[in-house]
């Protein structure tokens, strides 16, 4: 049922007012709000089907986020001039909304639900992503949809040692930390962060500051809820059949526990044993008793989770027998693919990744449509691929999934902090992580493999980066923090907490919590335990390769940079790009010219590079007063001749400067195409004055000096 009452309220957040308006736009949706921060506005609408979807055991929620170009006063630059498939930023923001909201719907709610967030106004200072999280909460909470507890999203920056709430785009460029936190009034439920090697202590402080603001925003939403007098839909969750639960546990409990145990068997064998046992349990009930069989499936899955949690919390034992802080065996290889620029094979337990690094030129940079700046370039790319064979399944093979995009961006964020500056290493860098086996934390395997492949490629990174996935199992006051979680621990646990960084600090952090949230103490413990795990993995990686190779691969392009006068750029480009195209064709080198006069020449052939540099130097050389040049007469006029001293650069040789005697007709002394030595005797703006007479005088003087020296002998 749509919100019936109109409401518009504001609250101070950081340096701006956050405003929520309900009951005016999209009134046929079950819940809708317009949230505003500065001049950035997001419309969020939520709709849930009136009845549950039959035959499913999951919550069918979809979240979409779109940035309309009109919001920033632009027309899309593609052929159709309209928005198309969601870009990377839109996919990531949809995930930022989905991840904290999904676990907080009322248990047992199976109605198809959709949340759509649309940016309808975008100012040049405020990113819509975090206000879209709060907007989604308002749309759901201020409706009859069974979303009983509000959440809010906040971004935290760190500039000159000072924390900043919801920093602007410009402030984020100066910040050592880009932290997005979502949570309820009681606790944090989601974290996404990139950082420049900050300490665990700084990260905890920033998280607690973020939650303080989140707490205020959630209490504010509860006040809005009371003002709107909303009644939530009832959810009828079917309880487990206690009699069947006891029967299945007695008859199959120990066999299920043995099937779950992976200390003596691999993941695939465990899964096969569990599937066979589940089939046996279900088929123990009559075929015509469909409801009983469906209940048996639910009970079996419930028992799996119960056994896992009991082993962890009460028996203090993991399914594979490891200690809580123990990391699975690690092996690393580098340089094993002969023709690529850098390669690694990283294996941790039953998770494995082939990771490659490829070096390119400016031409290979990715162009991205950006709501803040329009079109921007990206020089570091990281693509993550998760084929179905990596988990022994048959699956879809096509464009990247949202999960693949999200994991790739997390790994990219972890490595970005240690890349060399563009001025020191002017290459476009692409990393591809192909997951070939997976049993937990493949994104962190991509980070580790990415570091190894970068060092193998000779990229002068500032420090190696490793990543580790942490888990949490918690009931009441009992909890266990797990290092390097396997797939089952991720599935049945209460938290997936990924931390990446160097020996000195954190570069990326991602956390998702399936329960109500965790407090500061558990967060600090998890970060401290993750740091120990990260140090262990870094040590293992450094036994294979401790620092970047001194030389690039023989198959990688060499980029040489030279500086030219920006006023001479047009001479290198030529009309319609004619000159630079000819240069590329003649030398075989890739040539890129930037607005500041930086010219990048890329080729694996040193002779081609030298030829390109010589041609560019010739095109952009400038005459200096007092210097002598060998020029070519390009044109004769009555008052003198124009002499080309550099390609495209002429100077005037006045008739009075042609010879050391009076010249009546220029053509008596010179002809077009003739080479002649001339001296630059003056410059006025772009005009160059040349003299042949000065050269002749210099030659006579040298001859006289030589003759005098000979007489003395």
Secondary structure, 3 states (H helix, E strand, C coil): CCCCCCEEEEEEECCEEEEEEECCCCCCCCEEEEEEECCEEEEEEEEEEEEECCCCCCCCEEEEEEECHHHHCCCCCCCCCCCCCCCHHHHHHHHHHHHHHHCCCCCCCCEEEEEEEEEEECCCCCCHHHHHHHHHHHHHHCCCCCCCCCCEEEEEEEECCEEEECCCHHHHHHCCEEEEEEECCCCEEEEEEEEEEECHHHHHHHHHHHHHHHHHHHHHHHHHHHHHCCCCCCCCCCCCCHHHHHHHHHHHHHHHHHHHCCCCCCHHHHHHHHHHHHHHHHHCCCCCCHHHHHHHHHHHHHHHHHHHHHHHHCCCCCCCCCCCCCCCCEEEEECCCCCCCEEEEEEECCEEEEEEEEEECHHHCEEEEECCCEEEEECEEEEEEECHHHHCCCCCCCCCCHHHHHHHHHHHHHHHCCCCCCCCCCCEEEEEEEEEECCCCHHHHHHHHHHHHHHHCCCCCCCCCEEEEEEEEEECCEEEEEECCCHHHHHHCCEEEEEEECCCCEEEEEEEECCCCECHHHHHHHHHHHHHHHHHHHHHHHCCCCCCCCCCCCCCCEEEEEECCHHHHHHHHCHHHHHHHHHHHHHCCEEEECCCCEEEEEECCHHHHHHHHHHHHHHHCCCCCCCEEEEEEEEEECCEEEEEEECCEEEEEEHHHCCCCCCCCHHHCCCCCCEEEEEEEEEECCEEEEECHHHHHHHHHHHHHHHHHHHHC
